[in-house]
Amino acid sequence: MRIVTDSIEFCAKEVPRWNSVSISGYHIRESGATAAQELAFTIADGFEYVKWGVERGLDVDEFAPRLWFFFDVHNDFFDEIAKFRAARRMWARLMKDRFDPKNPRSLMLRTHAQTAGVSLGAQQPYNNVARVALQALAAVLGGTQSLHTNSLDETFALPTEEAVTVALRTQQIVAEESGVANTIDPLAGSYFVEWMTNRIEEEAMDYIRKIDDFGGMVEAVERGYPQGEIAASAYRLQQQVDSLAKVKAERDDAAVKKALAAIADDCRADPNVMPGIIDAAKVYCTEQEVCDVFREVYGQHQDRPEFWR
């Protein structure tokens, strides 16, 4: 905390228009945290910095207006919008309650956002363009001040110039062509969005109250509280991924092969394929495996450009 506090003090006195600290939740989310955990631990980090700055003898209004946040933008569209909306609300209310700043800018949460690296897929990487576009749109609807859009190939290589250009054009299209940046908080008043915002704020506040009980974020980190919560969340996510692997490892492979072969036979003949698909499901064939049989027998659709040129 020494280097952080020194940076805040130095910037407040020597370069007062410089954003002294980027309070990051991006690495928290990329490590497996939920949206509520990312929100709570990032906000709590911010309050810890403010507390140490005030204890150093700085007036809160000397440095709080230049604090800057950095959030991840993950796949759940409305969850991410709600996270950004809740973050601004929580920061303003809790800053007022805890430090009573006089400058309204001290209550403003300004944030950069970056689309989620962990959500990118190495297989069929062009699908990442759609993922990134939706994540970027969520960040803008949530109210981010700046945005980085990941390149489609970042999951397996340094981005190519073409991929970087697509990523840049993605956010330019969102900013300049969609119209969503023309209105402040355009989803305000939506019952669902307001409910989601309240829900994620309540979840985040539960974490913040526990951090307060520890005596602040530094003590909570030293006791391993946020690390343990993030690890548990990441483990639950991995369990969902591993459950499929477990099913495949424990199922009867001979029965699976027989069921898939039967579907292929039905596809090549006249019988209704549904009974065969049901039988395949009973021996734990996956949807992907059944679809692969259809692709093998019938092939895949290919566009014929001469019809639409």
C-alpha positions as CSV (number, residue, x, y, z in Angstrom):
1,M,0.0,0.0,0.0
2,R,3.0,2.3,0.4
3,I,3.6,2.8,-3.3
4,V,-0.1,3.3,-4.0
5,T,-0.5,5.9,-1.3
6,D,2.7,7.6,-2.3
7,S,1.4,7.7,-5.9
8,I,-1.9,9.2,-4.9
9,E,-0.2,11.9,-2.7
10,F,2.4,12.7,-5.4
11,C,-0.1,13.0,-8.2
12,A,-2.5,15.1,-6.0
13,K,0.2,17.6,-5.3
14,E,2.4,17.6,-8.4
15,V,0.2,16.4,-11.3
16,P,-3.4,17.0,-10.2
17,R,-5.0,16.3,-13.6
18,W,-3.4,12.9,-13.8
19,N,-5.5,9.8,-12.9
20,S,-3.3,8.5,-10.2
21,V,-4.7,5.0,-9.7
22,S,-6.5,2.5,-11.8
23,I,-8.6,0.4,-9.5
24,S,-8.9,-2.9,-11.4
25,G,-11.4,-5.6,-11.2
26,Y,-10.5,-7.1,-14.6
27,H,-7.9,-9.5,-13.2
28,I,-10.4,-10.5,-10.5
29,R,-13.1,-11.5,-13.0
30,E,-10.6,-13.2,-15.3
31,S,-9.5,-15.4,-12.3
32,G,-13.0,-16.8,-12.0
33,A,-15.0,-14.3,-9.9
34,T,-18.7,-13.7,-10.4
35,A,-19.9,-10.3,-11.5
36,A,-21.0,-9.5,-7.9
37,Q,-17.6,-10.5,-6.5
38,E,-15.7,-8.4,-9.1
39,L,-17.9,-5.5,-8.2
40,A,-17.6,-5.9,-4.5
41,F,-13.8,-6.5,-4.3
42,T,-13.1,-3.7,-6.8
43,I,-15.2,-1.1,-4.9
44,A,-13.7,-2.3,-1.6
45,D,-10.2,-1.8,-3.1
46,G,-11.2,1.7,-4.0
47,F,-12.3,2.5,-0.5
48,E,-9.1,1.0,0.9
49,Y,-7.1,3.4,-1.2
50,V,-9.3,6.4,-0.1
51,K,-8.9,5.4,3.5
52,W,-5.1,5.2,3.3
53,G,-5.0,8.6,1.4
54,V,-7.1,10.3,4.1
55,E,-5.0,8.7,6.8
56,R,-1.9,10.1,5.0
57,G,-3.4,13.6,5.6
58,L,-4.9,14.3,2.2
59,D,-8.3,15.9,1.8
60,V,-10.5,13.4,0.1
61,D,-11.4,16.0,-2.5
62,E,-7.8,16.4,-3.4
63,F,-7.5,13.0,-5.0
64,A,-10.9,11.1,-5.2
65,P,-12.1,12.9,-8.4
66,R,-9.0,11.5,-10.2
67,L,-9.5,7.8,-9.2
68,W,-10.3,5.5,-12.1
69,F,-11.8,2.1,-12.3
70,F,-11.2,-0.8,-14.7
71,F,-13.9,-3.5,-15.1
72,D,-14.2,-6.7,-17.1
73,V,-17.2,-7.2,-19.5
74,H,-18.3,-10.8,-19.5
75,N,-20.9,-12.8,-21.5
76,D,-24.1,-12.3,-19.5
77,F,-25.5,-9.2,-21.2
78,F,-27.9,-7.9,-18.6
79,D,-25.7,-9.0,-15.7
80,E,-22.9,-6.8,-17.0
81,I,-25.1,-3.8,-17.6
82,A,-26.4,-4.1,-14.1
83,K,-22.9,-4.4,-12.7
84,F,-21.8,-1.1,-14.1
85,R,-25.0,0.7,-13.0
86,A,-24.7,-0.8,-9.5
87,A,-21.0,0.2,-9.3
88,R,-21.8,3.9,-9.9
89,R,-24.6,3.9,-7.4
90,M,-22.6,2.1,-4.7
91,W,-19.5,4.3,-5.1
92,A,-21.5,7.5,-4.8
93,R,-23.6,6.4,-1.8
94,L,-20.7,4.7,0.2
95,M,-18.2,7.5,-0.6
96,K,-20.8,10.0,0.8
97,D,-21.5,7.9,3.9
98,R,-17.8,7.1,4.7
99,F,-15.8,10.2,3.7
100,D,-18.4,13.0,3.2
101,P,-16.6,14.7,0.3
102,K,-17.7,18.2,-0.6
103,N,-16.8,18.0,-4.3
104,P,-19.5,16.2,-6.3
105,R,-16.8,14.8,-8.6
106,S,-15.5,12.7,-5.7
107,L,-18.7,10.7,-5.8
108,M,-18.4,9.9,-9.5
109,L,-17.2,6.5,-10.6
110,R,-15.4,6.7,-13.9
111,T,-14.4,3.5,-15.5
112,H,-12.6,1.9,-18.3
113,A,-13.9,-1.5,-19.5
114,Q,-12.4,-4.4,-21.5
115,T,-14.2,-7.3,-23.0
116,A,-13.5,-10.7,-21.4
117,G,-10.4,-12.5,-22.5
118,V,-11.5,-15.7,-20.8
119,S,-14.7,-15.8,-22.8
120,L,-12.8,-16.1,-26.1
121,G,-12.8,-19.5,-27.9
122,A,-9.9,-21.0,-29.8
123,Q,-12.2,-23.1,-31.9
124,Q,-14.2,-21.2,-34.5
125,P,-12.5,-17.9,-33.5
126,Y,-14.7,-15.7,-35.7
127,N,-17.5,-16.4,-33.2
128,N,-15.4,-14.1,-30.9
129,V,-16.4,-11.2,-33.0
130,A,-20.0,-11.6,-32.0
131,R,-19.0,-12.2,-28.4
132,V,-16.9,-9.1,-28.3
133,A,-19.6,-7.0,-29.9
134,L,-22.2,-8.0,-27.4
135,Q,-19.9,-7.4,-24.5
136,A,-18.9,-4.0,-25.9
137,L,-22.6,-3.1,-26.2
138,A,-23.3,-4.2,-22.6
139,A,-20.4,-2.0,-21.4
140,V,-21.8,1.1,-23.3
141,L,-25.3,0.5,-22.1
142,G,-24.0,0.2,-18.6
143,G,-22.2,3.5,-18.8
144,T,-18.5,2.9,-19.3
145,Q,-16.4,6.0,-20.1
146,S,-13.8,4.1,-22.3
147,L,-13.6,0.7,-23.8
148,H,-11.1,-1.9,-25.1
149,T,-12.5,-4.6,-27.4
150,N,-10.4,-7.8,-27.6
151,S,-9.3,-9.2,-30.9
152,L,-10.8,-12.5,-32.2
153,D,-7.5,-14.3,-32.2
154,E,-6.1,-13.3,-28.8
155,T,-6.9,-16.6,-27.3
156,F,-4.1,-18.4,-29.2
157,A,-1.7,-15.7,-30.5
158,L,-0.7,-12.1,-30.6
159,P,-3.4,-10.3,-32.5
160,T,-2.9,-9.8,-36.2
161,E,-3.4,-6.4,-37.8
162,E,-6.6,-7.6,-39.4
163,A,-8.0,-8.9,-36.1
164,V,-7.1,-5.7,-34.3
165,T,-8.8,-3.7,-37.0
166,V,-12.0,-5.7,-36.7
167,A,-12.0,-5.2,-32.9
168,L,-11.5,-1.4,-33.4
169,R,-14.2,-1.2,-36.0
170,T,-16.6,-3.2,-33.6
171,Q,-16.5,-0.5,-31.0
172,Q,-16.6,2.3,-33.6
173,I,-19.8,0.8,-35.0
174,V,-21.3,0.6,-31.5
175,A,-20.3,4.2,-30.8
176,E,-21.1,5.8,-34.1
177,E,-23.8,3.8,-35.8
178,S,-25.9,2.1,-33.2
179,G,-27.2,5.3,-31.4
180,V,-26.7,3.7,-27.9
181,A,-24.2,6.3,-26.9
182,N,-26.5,9.2,-27.5
183,T,-28.5,8.7,-24.3
184,I,-27.3,8.5,-20.7
185,D,-28.4,5.3,-19.0
186,P,-30.8,4.3,-21.8
187,L,-32.1,1.2,-19.9
188,A,-33.1,3.1,-16.8
189,G,-36.7,2.3,-15.8
190,S,-36.7,-1.2,-17.3
191,Y,-38.2,-3.4,-14.6
192,F,-35.8,-6.2,-15.4
193,V,-32.7,-4.1,-15.5
194,E,-33.6,-2.2,-12.3
195,W,-34.2,-5.5,-10.6
196,M,-30.9,-6.9,-11.8
197,T,-29.1,-3.8,-10.7
198,N,-30.7,-4.1,-7.2
199,R,-29.8,-7.8,-7.0
200,I,-26.2,-7.5,-8.0
201,E,-25.8,-4.5,-5.6
202,E,-27.3,-6.6,-2.7
203,E,-24.9,-9.4,-3.5
204,A,-21.9,-7.1,-3.6
205,M,-22.9,-5.3,-0.4
206,D,-22.9,-8.7,1.4
207,Y,-19.2,-9.1,0.4
208,I,-18.4,-5.5,1.4
209,R,-20.0,-5.9,4.8
210,K,-17.8,-9.0,5.4
211,I,-14.7,-7.1,4.3
212,D,-15.7,-4.3,6.7
213,D,-15.9,-6.9,9.5
214,F,-12.3,-7.8,8.7
215,G,-11.3,-4.2,9.1
216,G,-10.8,-3.4,5.4
217,M,-9.5,-4.9,2.2
218,V,-5.9,-5.2,3.3
219,E,-6.8,-7.2,6.3
220,A,-9.3,-9.3,4.3
221,V,-6.6,-10.1,1.7
222,E,-4.1,-11.0,4.4
223,R,-6.7,-13.4,5.9
224,G,-7.3,-14.8,2.4
225,Y,-11.0,-13.9,2.2
226,P,-11.4,-12.6,-1.3
227,Q,-8.9,-15.1,-2.7
228,G,-10.9,-17.9,-1.2
229,E,-14.2,-16.6,-2.5
230,I,-12.8,-16.2,-6.0
231,A,-11.2,-19.7,-6.0
232,A,-14.5,-21.2,-4.9
233,S,-16.4,-19.4,-7.7
234,A,-13.8,-20.5,-10.2
235,Y,-14.0,-24.1,-8.9
236,R,-17.8,-24.1,-9.3
237,L,-17.5,-23.0,-12.9
238,Q,-14.8,-25.6,-13.6
239,Q,-17.1,-28.2,-12.1
240,Q,-19.7,-27.4,-14.6
241,V,-17.2,-27.9,-17.4
242,D,-15.8,-31.0,-15.8
243,S,-19.3,-32.6,-15.4
244,L,-19.5,-33.3,-19.1
245,A,-16.0,-34.8,-19.1
246,K,-17.1,-37.0,-16.1
247,V,-20.2,-38.2,-17.9
248,K,-18.2,-39.1,-21.0
249,A,-15.6,-40.9,-18.9
250,E,-18.2,-43.0,-17.0
251,R,-20.7,-43.8,-19.8
252,D,-20.8,-47.1,-21.8
253,D,-18.7,-46.3,-24.9
254,A,-20.0,-49.4,-26.7
255,A,-23.6,-48.3,-26.1
256,V,-22.8,-44.8,-27.3
257,K,-21.2,-46.1,-30.5
258,K,-24.1,-48.4,-31.1
259,A,-26.7,-45.7,-30.6
260,L,-24.9,-43.2,-32.9
261,A,-24.6,-45.9,-35.6
262,A,-28.3,-46.6,-35.3
263,I,-29.1,-42.9,-35.9
264,A,-26.8,-42.9,-38.9
265,D,-28.7,-46.0,-40.3
266,D,-32.0,-44.3,-39.7
267,C,-30.8,-41.2,-41.5
268,R,-29.8,-43.3,-44.6
269,A,-33.2,-45.1,-44.6
270,D,-36.8,-44.2,-44.0
271,P,-37.5,-44.6,-40.3
272,N,-38.3,-41.6,-38.1
273,V,-35.1,-40.6,-36.4
274,M,-36.6,-39.4,-33.2
275,P,-36.8,-42.8,-31.4
276,G,-33.1,-43.3,-32.2
277,I,-32.2,-39.9,-30.8
278,I,-34.1,-40.7,-27.6
279,D,-32.3,-44.0,-27.3
280,A,-29.0,-42.1,-27.8
281,A,-29.9,-39.6,-25.1
282,K,-30.6,-42.5,-22.7
283,V,-27.0,-43.7,-23.0
284,Y,-25.6,-40.2,-22.6
285,C,-24.7,-39.3,-26.1
286,T,-24.3,-35.5,-26.3
287,E,-26.2,-33.2,-28.6
288,Q,-23.0,-32.4,-30.4
289,E,-22.3,-36.1,-31.1
290,V,-25.8,-36.6,-32.5
291,C,-25.5,-33.5,-34.7
292,D,-22.1,-34.8,-35.9
293,V,-23.9,-37.9,-37.2
294,F,-26.3,-35.7,-39.2
295,R,-23.4,-33.7,-40.6
296,E,-21.6,-36.9,-41.6
297,V,-24.7,-38.4,-43.4
298,Y,-26.2,-35.3,-44.9
299,G,-23.2,-32.9,-45.2
300,Q,-23.3,-29.2,-44.3
301,H,-25.0,-26.4,-46.0
302,Q,-22.8,-24.3,-48.3
303,D,-23.9,-20.9,-49.6
304,R,-24.1,-20.7,-53.4
305,P,-22.9,-17.1,-54.2
306,E,-24.4,-17.2,-57.7
307,F,-27.9,-17.0,-56.1
308,W,-27.2,-13.8,-54.2
309,R,-24.6,-11.9,-56.2
